[in-house]
Amino acid sequence: MSFWEHEPVRQALADRHLGRVIRAYRCHPYHGRVALPQSVVAGWLGITQAQLSRVENGPPLVHLDRLAHWAKLLGIPASCLWFTLPGQPQRSAEQAGSALASTDAQGAGPDEGRRALLAGIAAVAAGAGLLGGNELVQPRRIGTADIARLNAVLELYRSVDRESGGGLLYREVARFAESVYRMLDWSHPAGLTSPLIAAVATARQLAGWTALDAGRHADAQRHFVAGERAALAAGDVPLVAMIRYAQAKQLQHLRHNRDALATLQLTHAQLETRATPATKALLWGAEAASVAALGDHQTAVKSLGKASDQFERINKEREPTRMGFYDRGELLAQYGRVYRDMARRDSKYASEAVRWGRESIAAFAAGNARSAVLNEVGLCSALFLADEPEQAIAIGNRVLEKSQVMSSKRVIDRVINLRRDLARHKELPEVAAFDRVLSARAAAGA
């Protein structure tokens, strides 16, 4: 479904009330579990929070210049509007209403809808003076509000990544990261130097993460290295830890688990007392996965215990915003991964692998679609290891379908990798057929 087809957005457009459109935009599921703050969106629009509140809750705007300017800032497609944007051919009221009514009938493919959403985010960034399309943004003096806008746009991109994957997202995020980097040369108060450099590091981290998810591993490493340097320059050690965690996840995906483990252990040592409980839980869980892959299952289980202990100490109000993605689903996913590795060497752990897989899927937030799919792949593997091939095939066919509409090379790689756990059941016709589908998918991506 397209971003603009979400029912509250459609209804607000049909009501011809731009204030309600803005409110529906702020509360859209693509932005994650928490709506975009009025203060942030008001900054994009060049008004105060109190003014935006009146716009959202008051009578419809009628001033065409303001309607057109804000519609452009939000990236609302001209076909959805009840008025004509400057430079667009005039449309009758009947044509405008017909365009709104026919959105569902036409149907937008998932990639088309996501591209429209990315275009909207880019329009917001451009309207806030953070991104200049094909032109360089003119240098100016940066203030506190600019840093807030930078981080708000990054959160928008991050929410799309969790929902849809990094394939379509990478180029947009990389372009934004380059634009943010150029802002280091703009004039700003001395007190904003560290927050600006931290924003640069965060943008690079997200660019690296989306590159990893898109299968662009050289690009991912380049962004991670640049992000780590910026985070160190900003003195933001917890952000350094997040970037190192992303590097470790890349190494794990490439099956370089000794290197991943060394990266995580170094990060533990450097954080010392500056790590929050969520950061410690995240790192211990990732370390458990690498240790298990290397065959040290006893140490892996101990590391999972440490991750759980830290998870119970998390106070969301004291955690940095960037840790908002880390929830019980992420913790339980590491349990599932560790017990799958244990089950590959000893089948007595297979039922535990299945249990943790199911619990992790149930615990993921609705907006974290990619992680849920990755763990459905893990559950499929666990069911093969537990000698439940029929259930495994049912889930396997489901994730095959989901992987086709998700822009994530990492998901596709994990789906193809199911071949290693189905081998013992290949005498069954349905398993053999599933294996042929996976082999064809692997050949198509070669």
N, C-alpha and C positions, 0 to 999 in steps of 0.2 A: 504494500500500500504506500502511495506517495505521501510525503510529509504533509502536503496541502489537502489530502483527502481525509485526514484525521477528523472525526466527527465534530468536536468542538470548534476546530478551525473552519471547517466547511460551513457550520451553522453561523458563525460570526461573519464570514464572508457573505453568506446569503442574507443576513440581516443588515448588511451594508454599514457595519459599525466597526471602524478601524480600532477603536479602543478595545473592544472585545476580541478582535483579531490578535492584538498585541498580547492580551492576557492569555488567550489560547496558545499563542506562540511560546510565551514564557513557561507555560505548564505542560508543554508537549512531552510525551514519553521519551522522545529522542534525547532530551536533555538530562535524562536520569531520573532518579527517585525524587530529587529535590528541584523545585521550579527555579528558573533563573530569577534572581532577586530583582525587585522593581528598581532598586538603586542602580544596578548594572545596566539594565535595558534603558533606563532614563538617561544614563550617561551616553549611550549610543545615540539616542535621539536628540541630545542637546537640551534636555529639560531636567527639572528636579524630580525627585521621587514623588513629592506631593502633587506636582503637576501631572505626572503619569497616572497616579491614582485617580485623579479627577477625570482624565481622559478615558481610563478603562471603565469607570463606573458612571460617568456622566452621559449627556446626550451625544449623539453621533457628531463627528467633526464634519464640517461642510467646506472648510477652506481648502481649495483644490491644491494650492502649492504645498501646503503641509501634508495633505493626503499623499500626493505624488512622491514627495521627498521621503517620507517614512516608509512608504511601500517599497521604494528602491532600496532603502537601508536594510529592510527585512528580507529583500529578495523575493517578494511575492510575485509569482508569474502574472504577466499582464492579462492572460486569459482568465484569471480568477477574479479580476477586479471589476467593479461596477462603474469605474471611471477610466478615462483614457490618460495614459502617461504621456508626458511631452515627447514628441517625436514619433508617437505611435499613431496609426490611422484611426480615425474616429469610428466608434462602434455604437450601434443603437442599444437601448436598454434591453431589448429582446435578445440581441446577440450576447450581451454580457450575462444575462440570466441563463441563457441556453448553455453558455460555456461552463457556468458553475454547476448546472444540473447534469451535464453530460460527463463530468469527471469520472464518476464510478463506472459509467457504461463503457467509456473508452479503455479504462484500465491502464495503469502504468506498470511496466515490468519493474522488478526490484532494483535493477541497476539504474533505470531511468529515474525512479523516485529518489534514490540515494544521490544521484548526480544533481538533481534539483535541490536537495537539501544542502549539499556541499556548496552549490552556487549561492544559496541563501546565506550560509555561514560566511562565505567569502565576501558577500555584499555587506554583511554586518561589519566584518573586519575593515573593509574599505571605508564604510561610512564613519567608522571610529578613527580613521586616519592611521590604521595599522597595516594596511595592505593596499597596494595601488594598482591591482589588476596587471596590465601589461606595462604600466608606467611605474617608475620609482616614486615612492611617497616623498613629498618634499620635507626635508628636515625641519624640525621645530623644537621648541622646548617641551620636555616631557614632565608631566606631573603625576601625582599619586593616582589620579583617575585613569591615566593611561596604563599604569601597571595593573590596575584592577580589570581594565578591559582586556588586556593581553591574557590574563589568567582566565577570564570568563570565556574568551574565544577558544582557548586551549581546552577548557572543560567541555565546550560544545563538540569539538573534534573528538575528544576522548569518549564521549557518550556514543557517538556514531561508531567508533572503533569497537566498543564493547558489544554493540548491537549487531553490526554488519561485517566487521573484519577490516583489515588494513589494505586490501587490494586496491579498491577504488580511492581510498583515502590518502595513500602515501604521497602522491604527487602534490596534492593540495597542502598537506601538513608540511612537507619539505619546503615548499615555496613560502609558506607562512614563517617557518623557522628561519629561513634566509632573510626575510624581511625584518624579523625581530632582531637578528644579529646585526643588521645595518643600523639599528636604532642605538647601538652602543656609542656611535659617534655623534649622536644628537646631544644638544645641551640639556642638562638636567641638574637639579640640586645634588650636592655631594651625598646627602642622606639617602638618595634613591639609587645610588650606584649598585649596592649589593642586591636590592630587590630586582633591579633591571637585569643584572647578570644572572640571577637565579631564574628569571623568566626566560632568558635565552637558553639556560641549561634545561629547563622544563620542556621548552619547545623542541630542543634537540633530542631529548629523551623520548618524546612522543613520536618524533619523526623516525627515530631508530626503531621504536616498538612497532610502528605501522609497517616499516620496511621489513622487519623480521616476519611479521604476519603475512606479508605479501611474497615472502620467499626471496627478498633482495638482500642477501646476507652481507655482501660487501658494503652496501649502502648503510645497512643497520649498524655495522661496526664503526663506520666513519662517523655517523651521528652520535653514537654512544661515546666515542672518544672525545669528540668536541663538547658534548654535554658534560662529561665528567670533568674536563678541564674548567669549564665555566662554573660548575658547581663548587669546585675547589677554590676558584678565585673569589666566589661569593661567600666562602666560609660556611656553606650549607652542607654540613656533613650528612644529615639524614637524606638529602637529595642525592648526594654521592652514592649512598647506600642503595637508593631506588634504581639508579642507573646501573650499578654493579649487579643488582638483582636481575635487571633486564638482560645484561650481558650473560649472566649465568643461565637464564632461561634459553637464550640463543644457543649456548654451548650444550645444554641438555638436549635441545631439539636436534642438534647435529651429532649427538651421542659422544660428546667430548666431556664425559662426566668427571674425570680427574681435574681437568681445567676448571670446570664449573665449581667443583668443591673447593679448589684453591681460591677462587675468586670470592666465594661466600665466606670462607674462613678468614680471609684477609679483611673483608668488610666487617665481620664481627669484631675483630681485633681493633680496627680503627674507630669504630663507633663508641666503644667503651660505654660510658654512662649517658651518652647523648641519644641513644636509641629509645624510641617509645615502645610500649608493649606490642603494638601492631607491627612495627618494623621488625622487632625480635621474632615474633611469631612467623612473619613472612619468611625471614631468612632461615629460621630453624626448619620450617616445613620444606623449603627448597633444598636445604642441605640433606634432609632425610631422603629426598627423592634421589639425589646423586649417590649417596652412600648405599642405598638399596640397589641401585643399578650396578654398583661395583661389587655387590655380593655380601656386604657387611650388614646383615639384616638386624642383628641385635642392636648395633649402634643406631641404625635407622629408626627403630622403634623408640629408642631413648630420645632421639631428636624430635620425633613426633610428640612425645610426652612434653618436652620443653616448649614446643610450639603451642600445645594446648594450654599449658600453664600460663604462658604469656597472653594467649587469646582471652582468657578469662579475666585478665587485668586491664583490658582495653577500656578506656573512657573516650568515647567518640568526640567529646567536646575538647579533649586535650590532644587529639591527633591532628596532624596536618591534613588539609583538604585532599591532598594527593593520595592519601591512604583510604579515601572513601570507598574505593572498589573492594577493599579487603574485608570479606565477611566470612561467615561460617562455611559457606559453600567452598570458598578458596581453601580453607583449612582442611575440610574433609576430602577435597580433591587430592591433596597430598597423601592422606591416609590411603585412598584408593590406589594411587600410583605405587606407593610402597608395597602394599599387600598384593598387587598384581605381580610385581617383580618377585616377591616371595613365593607366590603361587606357581610361577614358571619353573621354580626349582623344587617345590614341594606342594603337591595338590591339596594338602590339608588346609592351606591358607586361602583356597579359591572362594569358599563361601564368605569369608571375611572381605575379600576383594569385592565380591558382588554387593555385600551389605554397604560398604563404604561408598561404592559407586552410586547406589540408589540414594543414599542419604545426601551425598553431595549435590546431586541433581535437584533434589527436592529443596535444598537450602539456598540455591542461587536466586538472586533477585531477578525480577522479570526483565529488566533491561540488560542483563548480562547474558545475552543469547549465545555468544560465541563460547564462553566458558561452559555453559550448559551442554552445548553440542560436543565439545571436546570430552566432557565427562560421560556423555552417552556413548561415545566411541570407546572410552575406557571400560564402561559397563559391558559393552558388547564383547570386548576382550575377556573380561572376567567371567562372563557366562560361558564362553568357549572353554576357558580353563576349568570351570566348574562342571563341565560335561552337560551343559544345557544348550545344545546347538540350536534347537528350534527357537528358543527365546532370543538367542544371540542373533539369529538371522532376521527375526522380526525387527529388532532394534537396529541391526546393521543396514537393512533396507531403508529404515527411516532416516538414519544419518546420511546415507548416500543421497537421498532426496534433499535433505537440508543443506548438505555441502555444495550442491549445485547452485543454490541461490545465495550462498554466503561468500563474501569476497575475502576468503582467507586461504592462502596456500598452506598455512600451518594445519588447518583443519583437514584439507585434502590429503596432505602427507600422512596425518594420523589415521585417516580412514584407510588409505592404501596399506598402511602398516598392519592392519588387522590380519593380513595373510599369515603372519608368523604365529598367531594363536589359534587359527582355525585348522592347522595342518593335521591334527590328530583326528579330525572329523571329516576329512575330504572324501571318505568313501560314501558319505551320504550325498545323494544327487543334488539336494538343495544347497548344501555347503559347497559342493564342486561348482555349481552354477554361480554362487556368490563369489567364489574365488576367481572365476573367469571375468566377472564384472570388474573386480578390483584390479586384475591384471590388465584389462583393457584400459581402465582409468589411469593406471601407472604408465602404460605405453603412450597414451594420449598426452600425458604431461612431460614425457621424456624430451 
